[in-house]
Amino acid sequence: MTSKDYPEINDHLRAVMNQLGREIPSTMRSFGGLHAAATGAGALTGATKELMALSIGIAVHCDGCIAYHVHDAIAAGATHAEVVETIGVAIMMGGGPAVVYGCEAFEALEQFETAARRQR
């Protein structure tokens, strides 16, 4: 089995979202505003909110969500340990299928961390 390239999935997803934004600008601008409002710092940090979104992405079996929210959780300051514990909570809530997608999220974490090390 070949591994998915989560940094590539993330880049592709963001590019297609930009294309879609040119086709339905009001909808995508509104979604972007919702995302910014929902993940911005408040009582919870932005990193915590991205980790919550990641756990939901794992539970609903969404590769794109995993790529997007692992990337954004790291960018918001989430640590390796925090992402791994988030995977554990998602597994507890989602059972066997979440184990499979939790492994996908763990692989995404490793890929984004490797990419970050290469950029240093």
Kinemage of the C-alpha trace (Angstrom):
@kinemage 1
@onewidth
@group {chain A} dominant
@subgroup {mainchain}
@vectorlist {calphas} color= white
{ca met a 1} P 0.000 0.000 0.000
{ca thr a 2} L 1.348 3.406 -0.891
{ca ser a 3} L 1.245 6.231 1.566
{ca lys a 4} L -0.833 9.345 0.980
{ca asp a 5} L 1.123 12.563 0.675
{ca tyr a 6} L -0.683 14.783 3.181
{ca pro a 7} L 1.290 17.973 2.490
{ca glu a 8} L 0.398 17.479 -1.188
{ca ile a 9} L -3.262 16.804 -0.294
{ca asn a 10} L -3.283 19.991 1.794
{ca asp a 11} L -1.744 22.092 -0.996
{ca his a 12} L -4.097 20.619 -3.587
{ca leu a 13} L -7.158 21.137 -1.404
{ca arg a 14} L -6.248 24.781 -0.760
{ca ala a 15} L -5.681 25.368 -4.496
{ca val a 16} L -9.036 23.840 -5.426
{ca met a 17} L -10.753 25.810 -2.660
{ca asn a 18} L -9.283 28.977 -4.226
{ca gln a 19} L -10.617 27.918 -7.633
{ca leu a 20} L -14.022 27.207 -6.129
{ca gly a 21} L -13.864 30.614 -4.467
{ca arg a 22} L -13.631 32.225 -7.889
{ca glu a 23} L -16.771 30.344 -8.973
{ca ile a 24} L -18.827 30.873 -5.810
{ca pro a 25} L -17.086 33.771 -4.072
{ca ser a 26} L -19.827 34.665 -1.636
{ca thr a 27} L -20.172 31.111 -0.349
{ca met a 28} L -16.438 30.496 0.002
{ca arg a 29} L -15.809 33.935 1.525
{ca ser a 30} L -18.554 33.211 4.055
{ca phe a 31} L -17.105 29.761 4.804
{ca gly a 32} L -13.644 31.301 5.204
{ca gly a 33} L -15.074 33.834 7.635
{ca leu a 34} L -16.781 31.067 9.587
{ca his a 35} L -13.528 29.120 9.719
{ca ala a 36} L -11.576 32.150 10.927
{ca ala a 37} L -14.176 33.009 13.552
{ca ala a 38} L -14.498 29.432 14.785
{ca thr a 39} L -10.761 28.752 15.027
{ca gly a 40} L -9.583 32.126 16.281
{ca ala a 41} L -8.312 32.431 19.833
{ca gly a 42} L -10.934 32.991 22.495
{ca ala a 43} L -11.596 30.958 25.617
{ca leu a 44} L -9.825 28.159 23.709
{ca thr a 45} L -6.612 28.668 21.791
{ca gly a 46} L -6.555 28.426 18.020
{ca ala a 47} L -4.406 25.295 18.347
{ca thr a 48} L -6.981 23.659 20.626
{ca lys a 49} L -9.736 24.449 18.147
{ca glu a 50} L -7.713 23.011 15.260
{ca leu a 51} L -7.155 19.852 17.316
{ca met a 52} L -10.901 19.612 17.878
{ca ala a 53} L -11.472 19.950 14.138
{ca leu a 54} L -8.852 17.261 13.528
{ca ser a 55} L -10.608 14.845 15.878
{ca ile a 56} L -13.869 15.393 14.024
{ca gly a 57} L -12.104 14.916 10.674
{ca ile a 58} L -10.769 11.580 11.925
{ca ala a 59} L -14.195 10.526 13.222
{ca val a 60} L -15.920 11.332 9.917
{ca his a 61} L -13.119 9.721 7.837
{ca cys a 62} L -12.136 12.829 5.865
{ca asp a 63} L -8.633 12.738 4.321
{ca gly a 64} L -8.794 16.387 3.317
{ca cys a 65} L -9.878 17.407 6.821
{ca ile a 66} L -6.983 15.437 8.294
{ca ala a 67} L -4.469 17.127 5.977
{ca tyr a 68} L -5.918 20.585 6.523
{ca his a 69} L -6.271 20.428 10.302
{ca val a 70} L -2.996 18.640 11.071
{ca his a 71} L -1.269 21.375 9.061
{ca asp a 72} L -3.211 24.177 10.741
{ca ala a 73} L -2.872 22.689 14.243
{ca ile a 74} L 0.907 22.618 13.853
{ca ala a 75} L 0.879 26.140 12.395
{ca ala a 76} L -1.180 27.299 15.401
{ca gly a 77} L 1.428 25.862 17.772
{ca ala a 78} L 0.099 22.402 18.595
{ca thr a 79} L 2.846 20.006 19.640
{ca his a 80} L 3.491 16.490 18.418
{ca ala a 81} L 2.197 15.137 21.740
{ca glu a 82} L -0.991 17.216 21.513
{ca val a 83} L -1.758 15.954 18.009
{ca val a 84} L -1.121 12.354 19.065
{ca glu a 85} L -3.389 12.715 22.125
{ca thr a 86} L -6.064 14.243 19.894
{ca ile a 87} L -5.834 11.130 17.712
{ca gly a 88} L -6.377 9.070 20.867
{ca val a 89} L -9.544 10.980 21.776
{ca ala a 90} L -10.860 10.569 18.220
{ca ile a 91} L -10.217 6.819 18.442
{ca met a 92} L -12.086 6.634 21.745
{ca met a 93} L -15.055 8.413 20.189
{ca gly a 94} L -14.979 6.709 16.790
{ca gly a 95} L -13.902 3.127 17.496
{ca gly a 96} L -12.286 0.892 14.877
{ca pro a 97} L -12.784 3.136 11.846
{ca ala a 98} L -11.241 6.021 13.778
{ca val a 99} L -8.187 3.845 14.445
{ca val a 100} L -7.663 3.612 10.676
{ca tyr a 101} L -8.081 7.353 10.169
{ca gly a 102} L -6.108 8.041 13.343
{ca cys a 103} L -3.234 6.205 11.699
{ca glu a 104} L -3.757 8.421 8.650
{ca ala a 105} L -3.588 11.519 10.884
{ca phe a 106} L -0.429 10.209 12.549
{ca glu a 107} L 1.126 9.695 9.132
{ca ala a 108} L 0.101 13.240 8.171
{ca leu a 109} L 1.718 14.570 11.353
{ca glu a 110} L 4.978 12.802 10.558
{ca gln a 111} L 4.935 14.106 6.978
{ca phe a 112} L 4.309 17.727 8.007
{ca glu a 113} L 7.006 17.498 10.691
{ca thr a 114} L 9.480 16.072 8.161
{ca ala a 115} L 8.624 18.855 5.708
{ca ala a 116} L 9.163 21.475 8.438
{ca arg a 117} L 12.557 19.993 9.332
{ca arg a 118} L 13.601 20.169 5.668
{ca gln a 119} L 12.676 23.849 5.498
{ca arg a 120} L 14.883 24.788 8.467
